[in-house]
Amino acid sequence: MTRYQPFVNHYHTLGLPDFADARRIRVAYRQLAKQYHPDSIGTDAEVHRFNQINSAWQVLSQANEKSKFDTELRGRSTHIYAPSYDFGKTTRAAPGHFDDWLNEVRKPKPTTDTPIPRKSNKDLLMFWAKPIVLMLIALAFMYWIMH
């Protein structure tokens, strides 16, 4: 029985926007690896964060693995929140969540094969008759008051 593995956005792990280029990935990895290296700090939480950073680097540093990951990321339609491990440091909000929502909203609605039934002329006349009559009565009353 396989265990469910939640989707981890490696770009967010490195603090990058989705589909960042190789140069930005390399710079972010080096900065975070230096910051969270176990030799410099060594707490269990920091070691865990360092392992996550290395996992993201293993995927995003290889062109074919990055391509597979990008394809999977494009195919996702649900929001999956990747927790932010800032350990007291200020970080910007996880990028991409607004774009995911916007793409979900912009998806075209599925169409049905059956056409939408049109209203007959009699139905339209009955729909507009009452408001038109009320408007004419109001105009006649206003005319009567003025003269």
N, C-alpha and C positions, 0 to 999 in steps of 0.2 A: 504494500500500500504506500503510495507516494504521499509525502507530506506537502501541504499547501505552502508555497513560497510566495509571500506578498511581493508585488512589483515594487522595485526600488528605482527611483529615477536617479541615475548616476550623475546627471548634470546638477541636480539639486544637492546631491551629496558634496559636490565640489563647489557649490555656491554659484553655479553658472546658469544662464538661461538655456532653455532647450535648444539643441542643435548648434551648440557653440563650435567654433573652429578649433583645429588642432593646437594652434599657438596659445589660445586662451586656456584650453584644457591643460596644457603643459605648465603654463605659468601658475594656474590655480593649484595644480597638484603639488608642484614644488613648494609653494608657499604653505599649503596645509600640511604637507608631509614634514616640513621643518618645524611647524608650530606644534604638531601633535605627536612627534616622534617619541617613542617610549623611553629612549635614553635621556631626553631632556626633561620629561615630566614623570611619566611612569605610573600614573594612577590607572586603575582598571577601566574607568570610563574613557580615559584618554587613549588607552591601548585599543579599546573597542572602536573608538572613532577612527584611529589610525588604520585599523583593519578595513573599515568601511571605505576609507579614502583609497587604500590600495586596491580594493575590489573594483571601485569605480575606475581607477587608472588602468587596470588590466583590461577592462572592456573598452574604454574610450581611447586608449592609446593605439590599438590595433585597428587598422582601417576596415577590415572585413567584419570584425566584431562590432565596431561602432556603427557600421552600415546596418547590420542586423538589429542592433538596439534601436537605432533611429526609426527603422521600419516598424518595429513593435510599438514604439512610442507614438508614432503617427496613427497607428490603428486603435489606440486606446480611446474610448469615448467617455469613460467615467473618471471622476476625480479621485485620485488616491493621494492621501496626504502623507508626505514623507516628513517625519519629525525633524525639527531643527535642533542640532546639538550645539548650542552656542556657549554653554558653560559660563554664562555671565557676560559674554562679550556681545556687543550689538551687531546684529546681522540684518540685512534687508529681508523683506518678505520673500517667501519662496516664489520665484518667477514662474510664469506659465499657467497659473491657475485661472487668471482672468481670460487668457487666450483660449484655454480649454472650454471655459464656460461660453465664451463668445462663439466658438465654432459649433458648440452644441446648439445654441440658440439659432444660429444661421442655417442649420441643416434644413433642407427642404422637407416639407411635410409629405408623407407618403400619399400618393393619389389613389383614388378608387377607380375601378373600371366603370362604375355606373355614373352616368352624368347627373348633375344636380338638377332636380326638377324645377322647371320655370313656372312662375305664377301666371295664371291666365289674366286677360285684360279685365275680366269681371272682378277677380280678386284684388287687382291693383286699384280699380275704381272704388271698391268698398273700403280699401285701406285708406285711401286719401279723401274720401267723401266727407267724413266727419270733421277732420281738421280744417278742410276748406270751408265747409258750412259755418263752423264756429268762427273762423277768421272773417267771413263775410258779415256775420251777425255783429261781431265786434266793430268792424268798420262802419256798418250802418248805424250802430249806436253812437259811435264817436261823431259821425256826420250829423246825426240828430241833435247831439249836445251842442255842437258848434254853431248850428243855425237855428 
